[in-house]
Amino acid sequence: MSEIDNLIIIKGGSFDEVKNALNQWIFAYVEDLQDGLTFEIYKNGDRHFVIMADRHLDNKFFFFLIDYLYRSEEIKDDIQIEGFTTGKNDDILKDSKLSVYMPIDADCKDHDFVMVTSSDGKNYKIDLSGTITELNITRHYKQPDDLTLHYPEIVTFRKSDYSEEIKNRAEWRIGKRFKPIAIIAFAILFLERVFFAGVYPEFLLYFGLGLFGWFLSDYKMLQSDRYYIYCLSISIAFCIYCMILKQDLTNTLLVTFRALAPMSMLIIQYPARRIFISLCNREPVIDRSVKTFANIAYSMLLFFSPLVLLWILIYFSEQK
């Protein structure tokens, strides 16, 4: 074979064990993998298998796959595994032909790394966080030439097949963030009222802006209908709380602004997100690493929503 990329050779185990291990790996990384990836599984002799992974699978996940297959409990036997790919990342391995393998060492299964030999004869250890360490060992790159590949079983990854699982995982992670932050927020509000009532007149302003910042920064939380309702309920409760304390404060306009700022952003966010999805066919992203005009416009709309509210409040207050 003159050109190979993202090919894995496995010696040991059974065809069903290898296929089950591959499917488990896909399930483990279902949220991160690119939709539409295909994996071709071939029998290449007795207890000898080849996986031809999609060329669009990047180096990171190719390394993850080799490590996962080597450690998989689905494959009952000890196996030998070696992968062949091309360096795609912008690092010292870029454009090099790579042989990726796991050493035959019992201690290897206690550590997350792969070994790599490049086509220029250099050897590396790459841990799964991405750190590359050059090794002073002798091993040469050799491309396989004894493969007979016919009649594969094809595994195609479709995110739609895992939509419920993706949603459940996302909500589980959101819950892990939401619960402690909500508890801390309510505790701070309670302690301020009990021990420092009236001492810091601007406290509720900063607290309201803190809620606003939390809702805006954790934008994935607002993509869950359940947690959107939770956030809206918190903002409504905070608004009522501020209105109850209104008689204790002199700046009515400021009280109204801080009370409504988190809720106003949520009220604008819901229809804005729906419109964004209908126009762009994807979820909006509030992240500096993803800079598109649509994302920037959506982010600016939410960020400046309290200022629009303040302008409206000032306008109507002047009309009285």
C-alpha positions as CSV (number, residue, x, y, z in Angstrom):
1,M,0.0,0.0,0.0
2,S,1.6,3.3,-1.1
3,E,-0.6,5.7,0.9
4,I,-2.1,4.9,4.3
5,D,-3.6,7.3,6.8
6,N,-5.4,6.5,10.1
7,L,-5.0,2.8,9.7
8,I,-4.8,0.5,12.8
9,I,-3.5,-3.1,12.9
10,I,-4.6,-5.3,15.8
11,K,-3.2,-8.8,16.5
12,G,-5.3,-10.7,19.0
13,G,-8.9,-10.8,20.2
14,S,-11.9,-11.6,18.0
15,F,-13.7,-9.6,15.4
16,D,-16.7,-9.0,17.6
17,E,-14.5,-7.9,20.5
18,V,-12.7,-5.4,18.3
19,K,-15.9,-4.1,16.9
20,N,-17.5,-3.7,20.4
21,A,-14.4,-1.9,21.6
22,L,-14.6,0.5,18.7
23,N,-18.3,1.2,19.3
24,Q,-17.6,1.8,23.0
25,W,-14.9,4.3,22.1
26,I,-17.3,6.1,19.8
27,F,-19.9,6.2,22.6
28,A,-17.3,7.6,25.0
29,Y,-16.4,10.5,22.7
30,V,-19.8,10.9,21.1
31,E,-20.0,14.7,21.9
32,D,-16.5,15.4,20.4
33,L,-16.4,13.4,17.2
34,Q,-17.2,14.9,13.9
35,D,-20.5,13.8,12.5
36,G,-20.3,11.3,9.6
37,L,-17.0,9.6,10.5
38,T,-16.7,6.1,9.1
39,F,-14.6,3.2,10.4
40,E,-13.9,0.1,8.2
41,I,-13.1,-3.1,10.0
42,Y,-11.3,-5.8,8.1
43,K,-10.3,-9.4,8.9
44,N,-6.7,-9.8,7.8
45,G,-6.1,-13.4,8.8
46,D,-6.5,-15.4,12.0
47,R,-7.0,-13.1,15.0
48,H,-5.6,-10.3,12.8
49,F,-7.7,-7.2,12.2
50,V,-7.4,-3.8,10.5
51,I,-9.4,-0.7,11.2
52,M,-9.3,2.0,8.6
53,A,-10.5,5.1,10.4
54,D,-11.9,8.1,8.6
55,R,-9.2,10.4,7.2
56,H,-10.9,13.3,8.9
57,L,-10.2,11.9,12.3
58,D,-7.5,14.1,13.7
59,N,-4.3,13.0,15.5
60,K,-5.6,13.6,19.0
61,F,-8.6,11.2,18.6
62,F,-6.5,8.7,16.6
63,F,-4.1,8.5,19.5
64,F,-7.1,8.2,21.9
65,L,-8.5,5.4,19.8
66,I,-5.3,3.4,19.8
67,D,-4.9,3.9,23.6
68,Y,-8.6,2.9,24.2
69,L,-8.4,-0.3,22.1
70,Y,-5.3,-1.4,23.8
71,R,-6.8,-1.0,27.3
72,S,-10.3,-2.1,26.4
73,E,-11.9,-4.7,28.6
74,E,-14.0,-5.8,25.6
75,I,-10.9,-7.5,24.1
76,K,-10.2,-10.4,26.4
77,D,-6.7,-11.2,25.2
78,D,-3.5,-9.2,25.4
79,I,-3.1,-7.6,22.0
80,Q,-0.5,-5.9,19.8
81,I,-1.6,-2.7,18.2
82,E,0.0,-0.3,15.8
83,G,-1.5,2.6,13.9
84,F,-0.3,4.6,10.9
85,T,-1.2,8.2,10.3
86,T,0.2,11.5,9.2
87,G,1.1,14.4,11.5
88,K,-1.8,16.9,11.1
89,N,-1.2,19.2,14.1
90,D,1.0,22.3,13.9
91,D,3.8,20.7,15.9
92,I,7.1,18.9,15.4
93,L,5.2,15.9,13.9
94,K,3.4,17.9,11.2
95,D,3.4,16.2,7.8
96,S,5.5,13.3,9.0
97,K,4.4,9.7,8.5
98,L,3.8,8.3,11.9
99,S,3.8,4.8,13.4
100,V,1.8,4.9,16.6
101,Y,2.1,1.9,19.0
102,M,1.8,0.7,22.6
103,P,4.8,-1.0,24.0
104,I,4.5,-4.6,25.2
105,D,4.7,-3.6,28.9
106,A,2.3,-4.4,31.7
107,D,2.9,-1.1,33.3
108,C,1.9,0.7,30.1
109,K,-1.8,0.1,30.9
110,D,-1.5,2.2,34.0
111,H,-0.5,5.4,32.0
112,D,-2.2,7.4,29.3
113,F,0.2,7.8,26.5
114,V,1.2,6.4,23.1
115,M,4.6,5.8,21.5
116,V,5.3,7.3,18.1
117,T,8.0,6.7,15.5
118,S,8.2,9.3,12.7
119,S,9.3,8.6,9.1
120,D,12.5,10.5,9.8
121,G,13.5,8.0,12.4
122,K,12.8,10.0,15.5
123,N,10.9,8.5,18.5
124,Y,8.5,10.2,20.9
125,K,6.2,9.5,23.8
126,I,3.0,11.5,23.5
127,D,0.7,11.7,26.6
128,L,-3.0,12.1,25.9
129,S,-2.9,15.7,27.1
130,G,-0.8,16.5,24.0
131,T,2.7,16.7,25.6
132,I,5.4,15.4,23.2
133,T,8.6,14.0,24.6
134,E,11.4,12.9,22.3
135,L,13.0,9.6,23.3
136,N,16.5,8.3,22.8
137,I,15.6,4.9,21.5
138,T,16.2,3.1,18.2
139,R,13.1,2.1,16.3
140,H,12.5,2.7,12.6
141,Y,9.4,3.6,10.7
142,K,8.2,0.7,8.5
143,Q,5.0,0.9,6.6
144,P,2.9,-2.4,6.5
145,D,3.0,-4.2,3.1
146,D,1.2,-7.5,3.9
147,L,-2.4,-6.3,4.2
148,T,-5.2,-7.9,2.3
149,L,-8.2,-5.8,2.7
150,H,-11.6,-7.0,1.3
151,Y,-15.2,-6.8,2.4
152,P,-15.1,-4.5,5.4
153,E,-17.8,-4.1,8.0
154,I,-18.4,-0.3,8.1
155,V,-19.3,1.6,11.3
156,T,-20.7,5.0,10.6
157,F,-20.9,7.6,13.3
158,R,-24.1,9.7,13.2
159,K,-24.7,12.2,16.0
160,S,-28.4,11.9,15.5
161,D,-28.2,8.3,16.7
162,Y,-26.8,9.5,20.0
163,S,-28.9,12.7,20.4
164,E,-30.5,11.6,23.7
165,E,-27.2,10.5,25.2
166,I,-25.5,13.8,24.2
167,K,-28.3,15.8,25.8
168,N,-28.2,13.8,29.0
169,R,-24.4,14.2,29.3
170,A,-24.6,17.9,28.7
171,E,-27.3,18.3,31.3
172,W,-25.3,16.2,33.8
173,R,-22.3,18.5,33.3
174,I,-24.4,21.6,33.6
175,G,-26.0,20.3,36.8
176,K,-22.5,19.8,38.3
177,R,-21.8,23.5,37.7
178,F,-25.3,24.9,38.4
179,K,-25.9,23.4,41.8
180,P,-22.8,24.7,43.7
181,I,-23.0,28.2,42.1
182,A,-26.7,28.5,42.9
183,I,-26.2,27.4,46.5
184,I,-23.2,29.9,46.9
185,A,-25.3,32.7,45.4
186,F,-28.2,32.2,47.7
187,A,-25.9,31.8,50.7
188,I,-24.2,35.1,49.9
189,L,-27.6,36.9,49.5
190,F,-28.8,35.4,52.8
191,L,-25.7,36.3,54.7
192,E,-25.7,39.9,53.3
193,R,-29.3,40.4,54.4
194,V,-28.9,38.9,57.9
195,F,-25.5,40.4,58.9
196,F,-24.9,43.3,56.6
197,A,-28.3,44.7,55.7
198,G,-27.9,48.4,54.7
199,V,-24.2,48.4,55.2
200,Y,-23.3,48.1,51.5
201,P,-26.1,49.8,49.5
202,E,-24.6,48.8,46.2
203,F,-24.4,45.1,47.0
204,L,-27.6,44.1,45.1
205,L,-26.4,46.0,42.0
206,Y,-23.2,43.9,41.9
207,F,-25.1,40.8,42.8
208,G,-27.5,41.4,39.9
209,L,-24.6,42.0,37.6
210,G,-23.0,38.8,38.9
211,L,-26.1,36.8,38.0
212,F,-26.1,38.5,34.6
213,G,-22.4,37.5,34.1
214,W,-23.0,33.9,35.2
215,F,-26.0,33.4,32.8
216,L,-24.1,35.0,29.9
217,S,-20.8,33.2,30.4
218,D,-22.3,29.8,30.9
219,Y,-24.2,30.0,27.6
220,K,-24.5,26.2,27.2
221,M,-26.5,26.2,30.4
222,L,-29.2,28.3,28.6
223,Q,-29.3,25.8,25.8
224,S,-31.0,23.3,28.1
225,D,-34.7,24.1,28.5
226,R,-34.7,22.8,32.1
227,Y,-31.8,25.0,33.2
228,Y,-33.1,28.0,31.3
229,I,-36.3,27.7,33.4
230,Y,-34.2,27.4,36.6
231,C,-32.2,30.5,35.6
232,L,-35.4,32.4,34.8
233,S,-36.9,31.4,38.1
234,I,-33.8,32.7,39.9
235,S,-33.9,36.0,38.1
236,I,-37.6,36.4,38.8
237,A,-37.0,35.6,42.5
238,F,-34.2,38.2,42.6
239,C,-36.4,40.7,40.9
240,I,-39.1,40.2,43.5
241,Y,-36.6,40.4,46.3
242,C,-35.3,43.7,45.0
243,M,-38.8,45.2,44.7
244,I,-39.5,44.2,48.3
245,L,-36.5,46.1,49.4
246,K,-37.3,49.0,47.2
247,Q,-38.6,51.1,50.0
248,D,-35.3,50.9,51.8
249,L,-33.4,52.5,49.0
250,T,-33.5,56.0,47.5
251,N,-32.4,55.3,43.9
252,T,-35.5,53.7,42.5
253,L,-34.1,53.7,38.9
254,L,-31.0,51.8,40.0
255,V,-33.0,49.3,42.0
256,T,-35.2,48.6,39.0
257,F,-32.2,48.2,36.7
258,R,-30.3,45.8,38.9
259,A,-33.5,43.8,39.5
260,L,-34.4,43.4,35.9
261,A,-30.9,43.1,34.3
262,P,-30.5,39.3,34.6
263,M,-34.2,38.7,33.7
264,S,-34.1,41.0,30.7
265,M,-31.1,39.2,29.2
266,L,-32.9,35.8,29.6
267,I,-36.1,37.2,28.0
268,I,-34.1,38.4,25.0
269,Q,-31.9,35.3,24.9
270,Y,-34.7,32.8,24.3
271,P,-36.1,34.2,21.1
272,A,-32.7,35.3,19.9
273,R,-31.3,31.8,20.2
274,R,-34.3,30.3,18.4
275,I,-33.9,32.8,15.5
276,F,-30.1,32.1,15.4
277,I,-30.7,28.3,15.2
278,S,-33.3,28.8,12.4
279,L,-30.9,31.0,10.4
280,C,-27.6,29.3,11.0
281,N,-28.8,25.7,11.7
282,R,-26.6,25.5,14.8
283,E,-26.3,26.6,18.3
284,P,-24.8,30.1,19.0
285,V,-21.4,30.1,20.6
286,I,-20.3,32.8,23.0
287,D,-16.6,32.1,23.0
288,R,-13.6,34.2,21.8
289,S,-12.2,31.1,20.0
290,V,-15.1,30.9,17.7
291,K,-15.3,34.3,15.9
292,T,-18.0,34.6,13.3
293,F,-20.2,37.5,12.5
294,A,-23.3,35.6,13.7
295,N,-21.8,34.7,17.0
296,I,-20.4,38.2,17.6
297,A,-23.8,39.8,16.8
298,Y,-25.6,37.3,19.1
299,S,-23.1,37.9,22.0
300,M,-23.3,41.7,21.6
301,L,-27.1,41.6,21.7
302,L,-27.1,39.7,25.0
303,F,-24.2,41.7,26.5
304,F,-25.9,45.1,25.9
305,S,-29.4,44.0,26.7
306,P,-29.2,45.6,30.3
307,L,-28.0,48.9,28.8
308,V,-31.0,48.9,26.4
309,L,-33.2,48.3,29.5
310,L,-31.4,51.1,31.4
311,W,-32.1,53.5,28.5
312,I,-35.7,52.5,28.4
313,L,-36.1,53.1,32.2
314,I,-34.4,56.5,32.0
315,Y,-36.6,57.5,29.1
316,F,-39.8,56.6,30.8
317,S,-38.7,58.1,34.1
318,E,-38.1,61.4,32.4
319,Q,-41.6,61.3,30.9
320,K,-43.2,61.3,34.3
